[in-house]
């Protein structure tokens, strides 16, 4: 709900914090619930958007642990596999100035590469082909980061052609279209 564009910033923030508390309670109630681990990781990441880079990076390892635990409990959930790929992608793609700030706050940033992100996006696609427009987009973006334009453009095109069923799909479609235009396609 917090991702819908018509939600006010204040309402979004309230929802993010409230969701984290619900996910935390779900974990306390059932430590073996894969979905509780997945959603706790998602909510913890979203809270980091409000609490700054120090908290976001400080929570990064915890977030990844919850995603990994969710996959251990349910290895077929393509969404959680995608989320780990996104985790790797975001850290691999972090701007140099954020890395500089983070390195003064922490001993080391989480190690992450586009190759690792790509592996998880591929695994998610294998688990459930064409399940999510954003996974198609990030497959393409990962290949482009790794200088494989042929496969990058293939997956970006698939993301662009994905039927838009949600506001997020529309955003993915626009981003994919913009990437293709920037590459003369």
N, C-alpha and C positions, 0 to 999 in steps of 0.2 A: 504494500500500500504506500509506503514511504517513497517509492520510486516514481509514482505517478506525478506528472508535472503540475497538476492542479492542486497538489498538497502544498500548504504554506511551509516556509522554512521552519517556523516554530513548531508546527504540527509534525513535520518530518523528524525533527530532533526528538520530540517527545516519543514518537513511535519507535525510533531507533533505540533509545534507552529502555523503553518499556519492553521491547522485543528481547533485548539482552537479558532482562530479568526473567522473562518467561522461559527463555532457553536455558538459563542457569537453573531454574526450578525444575525443568524437565530433566536435566542431567542429574540433579540431586535425587530425583524420584526414580530414575532408571539409567544407571551408568552404561548399560548395554544397548541403549537406544541409539542407533546410528544417526537418525534424523536429528536428535538432540545435539549430538556432537557437530553435525554439519551446520545447523542453524546457530549454535553458540559461536562457532568460528566466524560465520557471516556477520552476526550481530557485533561481535567483538571488533571486527574489522570496521564496520560502519561507525561504531562509537569512536574509533581512532580518528575518523574524519573530523570529529568535533574537538578532540583533545590534543591535536597536534602531532607532529612527526615523532617526537620522543616517545609518546605513548604508543603510536602506531607501530613503530619499529620494535619497541619493547614488547608489544603483544604479538609480533609476527611469528615467533617460534611457537607460542601457545596456539595461535590460530592454525598453523600448519599441523601441529600435533592433533588437534581436534579433527581436522579434515582427514588426516591419515587414520585416525581411530575410526572415523565414520566408514572409510573404505575397508578397513579390516572387518568391520561388522557387516558391511554390505558392499562387496567388491563390484557389484553390477550397477551401482548408481552413477550414471554418466555425469550428472550435475556436480557431484562432489569431486569426481576425477577432474572435471573441467576447472573447478575452483582451485585445486592444487596447481594446475597449469597456469591459471591466472595469477596465483601467488608468485610463482617463479617468474612469470613475464613481468609483473609489476616491479619486482626487485631488480631484474636484469635491465629494465628500461628506466630505472630511477635516474633523474638528472644528476649531473656531477655535483652541483651545489648541495643537493639534498644528501648525497653520499658523503660529502665533506662535513656537513653539519652532523650527520649521524655518526661518522667515525670519531668525532670529538665526544659524543655522548656514550658510545658503546665501544667495547673492545673490538668487535667485528660486526659488520653487516651480515645478514643471512646470505650465504653463498647462493647465487642463482644465475642461470644462463638461459638464453633463448632456446638452446638445444634441450634443456630439461623441460622447459615449458612446452615445447613442441611434442615431446614424448607423451606428456599428460593429455594434451589436446587430441593427439592421435588415439590414445587409449580411450578417451571419452567417446570419440567418434566410432571406434570399434564396438564399444559397449552398447551404443544406441545411435546408429547412423541418422544424421540429419535431425537430431533431437533439439538443437538449439542454434539459432542464427549466430549468436555471439561466439560459439565454439568454432563455427565455420570461419567467422571473421578473424579470430585469433590464430587459427591454423594458418590462414593467409598472411597475417601480419608477422607471425613467427618465421615463416619461410622467407618473407621479404627481408626481415632482419638478418637472416642467415644467407642472404644474397642468392636465394633460389627464386628468381622472379617468375619462372614458368609455373611452379607449384603455388607460389604466393598468389599470382593472378588467378589461377584456377580456383582456389578456395575463396578468394575475395569475390570472385564472380558468383560462386555458389551462395555466398552470404547476401549479395545484392539481389539475387533471384529468389531468395527464400520468401515464402508467403508471409506478409506482414500481418500477424494476428494480434500484436500488442504494440504498445507505445515503444517498448524496447526494440522490437523487431524493426520498427520504422526508423529508430535512431541508428541501428546497425545498417540498414539499407542505405541511409544517407552517408554514413561513414565509408561504407564500401564503395558507393558511387563516387565520393570525393577522392578516394585512393585511386580508383580506376581512371578518373579524369586526370589526376595529377601524373599518371603514368602513360597518358595518351591513349587510353582505351575507351 
